[in-house]
Amino acid sequence: MSTANGVSDHVSVLLGRGDGTFQAQRTFSVGDFPRWVVVADLDLDGAPDLVTTNSGSDDVSVLLGNGDGTFQARQSFSVGFAPFSVAVADLNLDGASDIVTANFSSNDVSVLLGNGDGTFQARQSFSVGSGPTSVAVADLNLDGVSDLVTANFSSNDVSVLLGNGDGTFQDQRIFPVGSDPFSVAVADLNLDGATDLVTVNRDSDDVSVLLGSGDGTFQARQSFSVGSDPFSVAVADLNLDGASDLVTANFSSNDVSVLLGNGDGTFQARQSFSVGSDPFSVAVADLNLDGASDLVTANFSSNDV
């Protein structure tokens, strides 16, 4: 696993043993105040690479992997102002991974098209709502092209930008969500083949579920309560019933909320599980290779996972 460590300006990499335990961290320097880290193969060599958004230096750091859990020195690429979140996908259908960031202070996303060797072209900017903190990539209108969605913290909505297939995007469409949305995730929550949206909303202590129509538009939100001051949401099938479930990291209640899905876009009442101090992010993976999904949180105040 890998974490972005905002105060110490590096990433921690913890190699797994396959039984749910991990080796001691190795650290690698990145830019100023990293907020988000993503793992992807950026240079098409089969080894995982890292990319972070650095809100203090207004750039992304790319660390190419050596394939043994170590990484080369960072390369830096400029993006918009105060980038919070980063996603990686092939946005122009050329087989190379591209980067997109959500930039809180410039109210836009930066798209950096990849050259396939771990380097990137100069950014293109596309306007979104106010204070975007999270960006996700999915095919929202079922045309085979990647689209973008951002959670806009200050305007209490999401922006949907449909892709043209060449790395450019149409003007945003706005859909309201809860109060102070901080993170957005995409998945088929009602098993109809269309991509749906879910945001976690810090001020209203809930998640907003927006069911997709398959054409890039979305139904009015449904709200489901979670813990206190949630920052992050992830989607996975946690109980192996074929339906997507939700999990949120709740900063002020020091727990995660698990909402089991009914398969129709609605969710059961939350279950709470205690974690470390001030959890900021949550991810889902099979950490002990038993076929069941496990959870990991990044805990801001206890400096651990």
BALOBA-1460 file (C-alpha; in Angstrom, 3 decimals):
// residues 305
<rec num="1" residu="m" x="0.000" y="0.000" z="0.000"/>
<rec num="2" residu="s" x="1.027" y="3.628" z="-0.421"/>
<rec num="3" residu="t" x="0.088" y="6.804" z="1.465"/>
<rec num="4" residu="a" x="0.599" y="10.493" z="0.688"/>
<rec num="5" residu="n" x="2.029" y="12.258" z="3.756"/>
<rec num="6" residu="g" x="1.170" y="15.953" z="3.583"/>
<rec num="7" residu="v" x="3.334" y="17.306" z="6.397"/>
<rec num="8" residu="s" x="6.504" y="15.361" z="5.589"/>
<rec num="9" residu="d" x="6.304" y="15.782" z="1.795"/>
<rec num="10" residu="h" x="6.804" y="12.150" z="0.915"/>
<rec num="11" residu="v" x="4.948" y="8.948" z="0.180"/>
<rec num="12" residu="s" x="5.167" y="5.822" z="2.300"/>
<rec num="13" residu="v" x="5.235" y="2.437" z="0.592"/>
<rec num="14" residu="l" x="4.427" y="-0.638" z="2.691"/>
<rec num="15" residu="l" x="4.935" y="-3.947" z="0.912"/>
<rec num="16" residu="g" x="2.421" y="-6.642" z="1.839"/>
<rec num="17" residu="r" x="3.283" y="-10.120" z="3.055"/>
<rec num="18" residu="g" x="0.018" y="-11.620" z="1.794"/>
<rec num="19" residu="d" x="-1.388" y="-12.322" z="5.254"/>
<rec num="20" residu="g" x="-2.698" y="-8.856" z="6.067"/>
<rec num="21" residu="t" x="0.580" y="-7.646" z="7.581"/>
<rec num="22" residu="f" x="3.109" y="-5.320" z="5.985"/>
<rec num="23" residu="q" x="6.819" y="-4.632" z="5.943"/>
<rec num="24" residu="a" x="8.203" y="-1.433" z="7.452"/>
<rec num="25" residu="q" x="7.546" y="1.669" z="5.378"/>
<rec num="26" residu="r" x="9.917" y="2.980" z="2.752"/>
<rec num="27" residu="t" x="9.614" y="6.689" z="2.005"/>
<rec num="28" residu="f" x="10.124" y="8.588" z="-1.257"/>
<rec num="29" residu="s" x="10.174" y="12.364" z="-1.653"/>
<rec num="30" residu="v" x="7.460" y="14.155" z="-3.628"/>
<rec num="31" residu="g" x="6.309" y="17.780" z="-3.951"/>
<rec num="32" residu="d" x="5.016" y="20.218" z="-1.365"/>
<rec num="33" residu="f" x="2.068" y="19.026" z="0.766"/>
<rec num="34" residu="p" x="0.957" y="15.911" z="-1.136"/>
<rec num="35" residu="r" x="-2.747" y="15.207" z="-0.701"/>
<rec num="36" residu="w" x="-3.459" y="12.168" z="-2.894"/>
<rec num="37" residu="v" x="-1.565" y="9.225" z="-4.333"/>
<rec num="38" residu="v" x="-2.538" y="6.820" z="-7.122"/>
<rec num="39" residu="v" x="-0.796" y="3.691" z="-8.369"/>
<rec num="40" residu="a" x="-0.704" y="3.027" z="-12.135"/>
<rec num="41" residu="d" x="1.646" y="1.886" z="-14.889"/>
<rec num="42" residu="l" x="2.606" y="5.234" z="-16.424"/>
<rec num="43" residu="d" x="5.465" y="4.108" z="-18.668"/>
<rec num="44" residu="l" x="4.008" y="0.801" z="-19.910"/>
<rec num="45" residu="d" x="6.792" y="-1.378" z="-18.495"/>
<rec num="46" residu="g" x="4.516" y="-3.539" z="-16.344"/>
<rec num="47" residu="a" x="5.783" y="-2.084" z="-13.056"/>
<rec num="48" residu="p" x="3.538" y="0.026" z="-10.806"/>
<rec num="49" residu="d" x="4.351" y="3.742" z="-10.689"/>
<rec num="50" residu="l" x="3.113" y="6.462" z="-8.322"/>
<rec num="51" residu="v" x="1.619" y="9.894" z="-8.905"/>
<rec num="52" residu="t" x="0.779" y="12.434" z="-6.200"/>
<rec num="53" residu="t" x="-1.021" y="15.769" z="-6.210"/>
<rec num="54" residu="n" x="0.923" y="18.423" z="-4.314"/>
<rec num="55" residu="s" x="-1.286" y="21.291" z="-3.192"/>
<rec num="56" residu="g" x="1.618" y="23.387" z="-1.905"/>
<rec num="57" residu="s" x="3.618" y="23.324" z="-5.143"/>
<rec num="58" residu="d" x="0.714" y="23.172" z="-7.646"/>
<rec num="59" residu="d" x="2.060" y="20.124" z="-9.422"/>
<rec num="60" residu="v" x="2.024" y="16.361" z="-9.607"/>
<rec num="61" residu="s" x="4.971" y="14.149" z="-8.762"/>
<rec num="62" residu="v" x="5.539" y="11.084" z="-10.937"/>
<rec num="63" residu="l" x="7.705" y="8.327" z="-9.446"/>
<rec num="64" residu="l" x="8.480" y="5.544" z="-11.880"/>
<rec num="65" residu="g" x="8.687" y="2.118" z="-10.294"/>
<rec num="66" residu="n" x="11.609" y="-0.276" z="-10.523"/>
<rec num="67" residu="g" x="9.360" y="-3.299" z="-10.076"/>
<rec num="68" residu="d" x="10.787" y="-4.205" z="-6.667"/>
<rec num="69" residu="g" x="8.850" y="-1.769" z="-4.498"/>
<rec num="70" residu="t" x="11.359" y="1.048" z="-4.950"/>
<rec num="71" residu="f" x="10.936" y="4.130" z="-7.104"/>
<rec num="72" residu="q" x="13.043" y="6.539" z="-9.119"/>
<rec num="73" residu="a" x="13.399" y="10.205" z="-8.183"/>
<rec num="74" residu="r" x="10.300" y="12.258" z="-8.856"/>
<rec num="75" residu="q" x="9.492" y="14.144" z="-12.004"/>
<rec num="76" residu="s" x="7.254" y="17.203" z="-11.600"/>
<rec num="77" residu="f" x="4.507" y="18.423" z="-13.932"/>
<rec num="78" residu="s" x="2.528" y="21.625" z="-13.368"/>
<rec num="79" residu="v" x="-1.242" y="21.561" z="-12.850"/>
<rec num="80" residu="g" x="-3.812" y="24.068" z="-11.549"/>
<rec num="81" residu="f" x="-3.909" y="25.798" z="-8.178"/>
<rec num="82" residu="a" x="-4.079" y="23.695" z="-4.987"/>
<rec num="83" residu="p" x="-4.650" y="20.265" z="-6.559"/>
<rec num="84" residu="f" x="-6.385" y="17.874" z="-4.162"/>
<rec num="85" residu="s" x="-7.149" y="14.664" z="-6.042"/>
<rec num="86" residu="v" x="-5.694" y="12.764" z="-8.982"/>
<rec num="87" residu="a" x="-6.960" y="9.994" z="-11.251"/>
<rec num="88" residu="v" x="-5.251" y="8.056" z="-14.040"/>
<rec num="89" residu="a" x="-6.907" y="6.721" z="-17.201"/>
<rec num="90" residu="d" x="-6.472" y="6.608" z="-20.964"/>
<rec num="91" residu="l" x="-8.403" y="9.755" z="-21.867"/>
<rec num="92" residu="n" x="-7.506" y="9.968" z="-25.585"/>
<rec num="93" residu="l" x="-7.580" y="6.264" z="-26.485"/>
<rec num="94" residu="d" x="-3.920" y="6.005" z="-27.501"/>
<rec num="95" residu="g" x="-3.026" y="3.237" z="-25.037"/>
<rec num="96" residu="a" x="-1.012" y="5.493" z="-22.716"/>
<rec num="97" residu="s" x="-2.067" y="6.527" z="-19.220"/>
<rec num="98" residu="d" x="-3.088" y="10.157" z="-18.753"/>
<rec num="99" residu="i" x="-3.433" y="12.196" z="-15.554"/>
<rec num="100" residu="v" x="-6.295" y="14.391" z="-14.376"/>
<rec num="101" residu="t" x="-6.316" y="16.506" z="-11.207"/>
<rec num="102" residu="a" x="-9.055" y="18.368" z="-9.327"/>
<rec num="103" residu="n" x="-7.741" y="21.839" z="-8.455"/>
<rec num="104" residu="f" x="-9.439" y="23.400" z="-5.433"/>
<rec num="105" residu="s" x="-8.369" y="27.026" z="-5.856"/>
<rec num="106" residu="s" x="-8.621" y="27.365" z="-9.647"/>
<rec num="107" residu="n" x="-12.021" y="25.614" z="-9.896"/>
<rec num="108" residu="d" x="-10.923" y="23.394" z="-12.740"/>
<rec num="109" residu="v" x="-9.424" y="20.083" z="-13.697"/>
<rec num="110" residu="s" x="-6.020" y="19.714" z="-15.311"/>
<rec num="111" residu="v" x="-5.610" y="17.045" z="-17.978"/>
<rec num="112" residu="l" x="-2.053" y="15.906" z="-18.754"/>
<rec num="113" residu="l" x="-1.881" y="13.554" z="-21.714"/>
<rec num="114" residu="g" x="0.727" y="10.847" z="-21.360"/>
<rec num="115" residu="n" x="3.480" y="10.081" z="-23.838"/>
<rec num="116" residu="g" x="3.653" y="6.437" z="-22.769"/>
<rec num="117" residu="d" x="7.135" y="6.788" z="-21.283"/>
<rec num="118" residu="g" x="6.221" y="8.327" z="-17.933"/>
<rec num="119" residu="t" x="6.349" y="11.908" z="-19.193"/>
<rec num="120" residu="f" x="3.352" y="14.132" z="-19.876"/>
<rec num="121" residu="q" x="2.319" y="16.966" z="-22.133"/>
<rec num="122" residu="a" x="1.495" y="20.437" z="-20.817"/>
<rec num="123" residu="r" x="-1.810" y="20.638" z="-18.985"/>
<rec num="124" residu="q" x="-5.158" y="21.467" z="-20.515"/>
<rec num="125" residu="s" x="-7.723" y="23.073" z="-18.184"/>
<rec num="126" residu="f" x="-11.490" y="22.518" z="-18.032"/>
<rec num="127" residu="s" x="-13.795" y="24.440" z="-15.717"/>
<rec num="128" residu="v" x="-15.828" y="22.709" z="-12.993"/>
<rec num="129" residu="g" x="-17.723" y="23.855" z="-9.910"/>
<rec num="130" residu="s" x="-16.403" y="25.721" z="-6.896"/>
<rec num="131" residu="g" x="-13.703" y="24.121" z="-4.764"/>
<rec num="132" residu="p" x="-13.284" y="20.704" z="-6.423"/>
<rec num="133" residu="t" x="-11.661" y="18.221" z="-4.047"/>
<rec num="134" residu="s" x="-12.066" y="14.913" z="-5.874"/>
<rec num="135" residu="v" x="-12.112" y="13.631" z="-9.454"/>
<rec num="136" residu="a" x="-13.115" y="10.248" z="-10.869"/>
<rec num="137" residu="v" x="-13.057" y="8.795" z="-14.382"/>
<rec num="138" residu="a" x="-15.694" y="6.530" z="-15.937"/>
<rec num="139" residu="d" x="-17.737" y="6.083" z="-19.100"/>
<rec num="140" residu="l" x="-20.867" y="7.898" z="-17.948"/>
<rec num="141" residu="n" x="-22.793" y="7.902" z="-21.258"/>
<rec num="142" residu="l" x="-21.800" y="4.441" z="-22.542"/>
<rec num="143" residu="d" x="-20.036" y="5.676" z="-25.692"/>
<rec num="144" residu="g" x="-16.721" y="3.950" z="-24.966"/>
<rec num="145" residu="v" x="-14.967" y="7.204" z="-24.039"/>
<rec num="146" residu="s" x="-13.767" y="8.247" z="-20.594"/>
<rec num="147" residu="d" x="-15.698" y="11.033" z="-18.878"/>
<rec num="148" residu="l" x="-14.900" y="13.024" z="-15.727"/>
<rec num="149" residu="v" x="-16.817" y="13.826" z="-12.556"/>
<rec num="150" residu="t" x="-15.698" y="16.111" z="-9.736"/>
<rec num="151" residu="a" x="-16.987" y="16.641" z="-6.215"/>
<rec num="152" residu="n" x="-17.207" y="20.400" z="-5.662"/>
<rec num="153" residu="f" x="-16.838" y="21.159" z="-1.969"/>
<rec num="154" residu="s" x="-17.811" y="24.825" z="-2.046"/>
<rec num="155" residu="s" x="-20.794" y="24.637" z="-4.434"/>
<rec num="156" residu="n" x="-22.361" y="21.432" z="-3.017"/>
<rec num="157" residu="d" x="-22.585" y="19.688" z="-6.377"/>
<rec num="158" residu="v" x="-20.815" y="17.460" z="-8.843"/>
<rec num="159" residu="s" x="-19.598" y="18.448" z="-12.290"/>
<rec num="160" residu="v" x="-19.905" y="15.926" z="-15.127"/>
<rec num="161" residu="l" x="-17.675" y="16.498" z="-18.162"/>
<rec num="162" residu="l" x="-18.347" y="14.173" z="-21.068"/>
<rec num="163" residu="g" x="-15.270" y="13.187" z="-23.043"/>
<rec num="164" residu="n" x="-14.707" y="13.681" z="-26.761"/>
<rec num="165" residu="g" x="-12.263" y="10.776" z="-27.009"/>
<rec num="166" residu="d" x="-9.267" y="12.968" z="-27.810"/>
<rec num="167" residu="g" x="-8.443" y="14.118" z="-24.286"/>
<rec num="168" residu="t" x="-10.772" y="17.124" z="-24.420"/>
<rec num="169" residu="f" x="-14.116" y="17.470" z="-22.672"/>
<rec num="170" residu="q" x="-17.483" y="19.122" z="-23.142"/>
<rec num="171" residu="d" x="-18.698" y="21.869" z="-20.841"/>
<rec num="172" residu="q" x="-19.691" y="20.724" z="-17.371"/>
<rec num="173" residu="r" x="-23.159" y="19.635" z="-16.342"/>
<rec num="174" residu="i" x="-24.038" y="20.265" z="-12.688"/>
<rec num="175" residu="f" x="-25.958" y="17.952" z="-10.326"/>
<rec num="176" residu="p" x="-26.667" y="18.873" z="-6.669"/>
<rec num="177" residu="v" x="-25.481" y="16.645" z="-3.809"/>
<rec num="178" residu="g" x="-25.199" y="17.038" z="-0.029"/>
<rec num="179" residu="s" x="-23.358" y="19.696" z="1.939"/>
<rec num="180" residu="d" x="-19.565" y="19.977" z="1.517"/>
<rec num="181" residu="p" x="-18.929" y="16.962" z="-0.736"/>
<rec num="182" residu="f" x="-15.304" y="15.925" z="-0.385"/>
<rec num="183" residu="s" x="-14.967" y="12.698" z="-2.363"/>
<rec num="184" residu="v" x="-16.732" y="11.095" z="-5.328"/>
<rec num="185" residu="a" x="-16.755" y="7.479" z="-6.509"/>
<rec num="186" residu="v" x="-18.324" y="5.787" z="-9.527"/>
<rec num="187" residu="a" x="-19.894" y="2.336" z="-9.840"/>
<rec num="188" residu="d" x="-23.028" y="0.559" z="-11.045"/>
<rec num="189" residu="l" x="-24.987" y="0.666" z="-7.796"/>
<rec num="190" residu="n" x="-28.335" y="-0.649" z="-9.087"/>
<rec num="191" residu="l" x="-27.071" y="-3.272" z="-11.553"/>
<rec num="192" residu="d" x="-28.668" y="-1.711" z="-14.647"/>
<rec num="193" residu="g" x="-25.432" y="-1.361" z="-16.630"/>
<rec num="194" residu="a" x="-25.215" y="2.423" z="-16.232"/>
<rec num="195" residu="t" x="-22.604" y="4.138" z="-14.073"/>
<rec num="196" residu="d" x="-23.869" y="5.809" z="-10.902"/>
<rec num="197" residu="l" x="-22.262" y="8.406" z="-8.622"/>
<rec num="198" residu="v" x="-21.769" y="8.584" z="-4.874"/>
<rec num="199" residu="t" x="-20.360" y="11.496" z="-2.892"/>
<rec num="200" residu="v" x="-19.446" y="11.720" z="0.760"/>
<rec num="201" residu="n" x="-20.584" y="14.977" z="2.324"/>
<rec num="202" residu="r" x="-18.678" y="16.359" z="5.303"/>
<rec num="203" residu="d" x="-21.162" y="18.884" z="6.646"/>
<rec num="204" residu="s" x="-24.320" y="16.791" z="6.243"/>
<rec num="205" residu="d" x="-22.665" y="13.560" z="7.487"/>
<rec num="206" residu="d" x="-24.099" y="11.473" z="4.685"/>
<rec num="207" residu="v" x="-23.530" y="10.087" z="1.227"/>
<rec num="208" residu="s" x="-25.434" y="11.202" z="-1.852"/>
<rec num="209" residu="v" x="-26.294" y="8.513" z="-4.397"/>
<rec num="210" residu="l" x="-27.123" y="9.690" z="-7.936"/>
<rec num="211" residu="l" x="-28.340" y="6.914" z="-10.197"/>
<rec num="212" residu="g" x="-27.215" y="7.242" z="-13.784"/>
<rec num="213" residu="s" x="-29.507" y="7.220" z="-16.812"/>
<rec num="214" residu="g" x="-26.761" y="5.919" z="-19.116"/>
<rec num="215" residu="d" x="-26.623" y="9.140" z="-21.149"/>
<rec num="216" residu="g" x="-24.478" y="11.245" z="-18.815"/>
<rec num="217" residu="t" x="-27.409" y="12.552" z="-16.788"/>
<rec num="218" residu="f" x="-28.388" y="11.522" z="-13.272"/>
<rec num="219" residu="q" x="-31.482" y="11.221" z="-11.136"/>
<rec num="220" residu="a" x="-32.034" y="13.367" z="-8.044"/>
<rec num="221" residu="r" x="-29.874" y="12.354" z="-5.107"/>
<rec num="222" residu="q" x="-30.795" y="9.889" z="-2.398"/>
<rec num="223" residu="s" x="-29.144" y="10.433" z="1.003"/>
<rec num="224" residu="f" x="-27.863" y="7.826" z="3.467"/>
<rec num="225" residu="s" x="-26.395" y="8.699" z="6.873"/>
<rec num="226" residu="v" x="-22.797" y="7.861" z="7.818"/>
<rec num="227" residu="g" x="-20.468" y="8.865" z="10.662"/>
<rec num="228" residu="s" x="-19.240" y="12.300" z="11.667"/>
<rec num="229" residu="d" x="-17.258" y="14.489" z="9.240"/>
<rec num="230" residu="p" x="-16.704" y="11.907" z="6.472"/>
<rec num="231" residu="f" x="-13.844" y="12.626" z="4.067"/>
<rec num="232" residu="s" x="-13.639" y="9.596" z="1.775"/>
<rec num="233" residu="v" x="-15.894" y="6.980" z="0.154"/>
<rec num="234" residu="a" x="-15.095" y="3.692" z="-1.579"/>
<rec num="235" residu="v" x="-17.300" y="1.157" z="-3.368"/>
<rec num="236" residu="a" x="-16.872" y="-2.622" z="-3.325"/>
<rec num="237" residu="d" x="-18.839" y="-5.825" z="-2.801"/>
<rec num="238" residu="l" x="-18.042" y="-6.358" z="0.875"/>
<rec num="239" residu="n" x="-20.402" y="-9.263" z="1.586"/>
<rec num="240" residu="l" x="-20.017" y="-11.149" z="-1.694"/>
<rec num="241" residu="d" x="-23.688" y="-10.947" z="-2.698"/>
<rec num="242" residu="g" x="-23.051" y="-9.333" z="-6.088"/>
<rec num="243" residu="a" x="-24.290" y="-5.872" z="-5.032"/>
<rec num="244" residu="s" x="-22.046" y="-2.848" z="-4.485"/>
<rec num="245" residu="d" x="-21.580" y="-1.670" z="-0.911"/>
<rec num="246" residu="l" x="-20.237" y="1.632" z="0.429"/>
<rec num="247" residu="v" x="-17.621" y="2.459" z="3.045"/>
<rec num="248" residu="t" x="-16.721" y="5.924" z="4.330"/>
<rec num="249" residu="a" x="-13.838" y="7.228" z="6.456"/>
<rec num="250" residu="n" x="-15.268" y="9.476" z="9.188"/>
<rec num="251" residu="f" x="-12.714" y="11.998" z="10.458"/>
<rec num="252" residu="s" x="-14.359" y="13.184" z="13.657"/>
<rec num="253" residu="s" x="-15.912" y="9.907" z="14.848"/>
<rec num="254" residu="n" x="-12.704" y="7.897" z="14.243"/>
<rec num="255" residu="d" x="-14.501" y="5.111" z="12.452"/>
<rec num="256" residu="v" x="-15.642" y="3.781" z="9.123"/>
<rec num="257" residu="s" x="-19.265" y="3.394" z="8.118"/>
<rec num="258" residu="v" x="-20.230" y="0.331" z="6.067"/>
<rec num="259" residu="l" x="-23.507" y="0.527" z="4.133"/>
<rec num="260" residu="l" x="-24.516" y="-2.766" z="2.543"/>
<rec num="261" residu="g" x="-26.206" y="-2.400" z="-0.805"/>
<rec num="262" residu="n" x="-29.595" y="-3.827" z="-1.717"/>
<rec num="263" residu="g" x="-28.714" y="-4.020" z="-5.409"/>
<rec num="264" residu="d" x="-31.259" y="-1.379" z="-6.424"/>
<rec num="265" residu="g" x="-29.274" y="1.731" z="-5.537"/>
<rec num="266" residu="t" x="-30.493" y="1.844" z="-1.954"/>
<rec num="267" residu="f" x="-28.487" y="0.890" z="1.128"/>
<rec num="268" residu="q" x="-29.036" y="-0.570" z="4.578"/>
<rec num="269" residu="a" x="-28.385" y="1.427" z="7.746"/>
<rec num="270" residu="r" x="-24.718" y="1.945" z="8.490"/>
<rec num="271" residu="q" x="-22.536" y="-0.313" z="10.572"/>
<rec num="272" residu="s" x="-19.615" y="1.388" z="12.351"/>
<rec num="273" residu="f" x="-16.107" y="0.039" z="12.912"/>
<rec num="274" residu="s" x="-13.443" y="1.882" z="14.915"/>
<rec num="275" residu="v" x="-10.153" y="2.850" z="13.250"/>
<rec num="276" residu="g" x="-7.243" y="5.197" z="14.085"/>
<rec num="277" residu="s" x="-7.343" y="8.878" z="14.933"/>
<rec num="278" residu="d" x="-8.919" y="11.219" z="12.355"/>
<rec num="279" residu="p" x="-9.171" y="8.865" z="9.342"/>
<rec num="280" residu="f" x="-8.857" y="10.841" z="6.128"/>
<rec num="281" residu="s" x="-9.105" y="8.148" z="3.445"/>
<rec num="282" residu="v" x="-10.324" y="4.582" z="3.000"/>
<rec num="283" residu="a" x="-9.483" y="1.928" z="0.420"/>
<rec num="284" residu="v" x="-10.693" y="-1.624" z="-0.211"/>
<rec num="285" residu="a" x="-8.576" y="-4.628" z="-1.268"/>
<rec num="286" residu="d" x="-8.041" y="-8.300" z="-0.465"/>
<rec num="287" residu="l" x="-5.051" y="-7.879" z="1.847"/>
<rec num="288" residu="n" x="-4.739" y="-11.474" z="3.076"/>
<rec num="289" residu="l" x="-5.654" y="-13.307" z="-0.128"/>
<rec num="290" residu="d" x="-8.722" y="-15.083" z="1.261"/>
<rec num="291" residu="g" x="-11.140" y="-13.775" z="-1.378"/>
<rec num="292" residu="a" x="-12.852" y="-11.323" z="0.981"/>
<rec num="293" residu="s" x="-12.529" y="-7.553" z="0.796"/>
<rec num="294" residu="d" x="-10.574" y="-5.856" z="3.570"/>
<rec num="295" residu="l" x="-10.421" y="-2.181" z="4.552"/>
<rec num="296" residu="v" x="-7.500" y="0.160" z="5.149"/>
<rec num="297" residu="t" x="-7.683" y="3.750" z="6.392"/>
<rec num="298" residu="a" x="-5.101" y="6.525" z="6.427"/>
<rec num="299" residu="n" x="-5.277" y="8.179" z="9.855"/>
<rec num="300" residu="f" x="-4.258" y="11.833" z="9.920"/>
<rec num="301" residu="s" x="-3.566" y="12.421" z="13.613"/>
<rec num="302" residu="s" x="-2.114" y="9.032" z="14.550"/>
<rec num="303" residu="n" x="0.189" y="8.955" z="11.501"/>
<rec num="304" residu="d" x="-0.635" y="5.386" z="10.676"/>
<rec num="305" residu="v" x="-2.879" y="3.079" z="8.691"/>
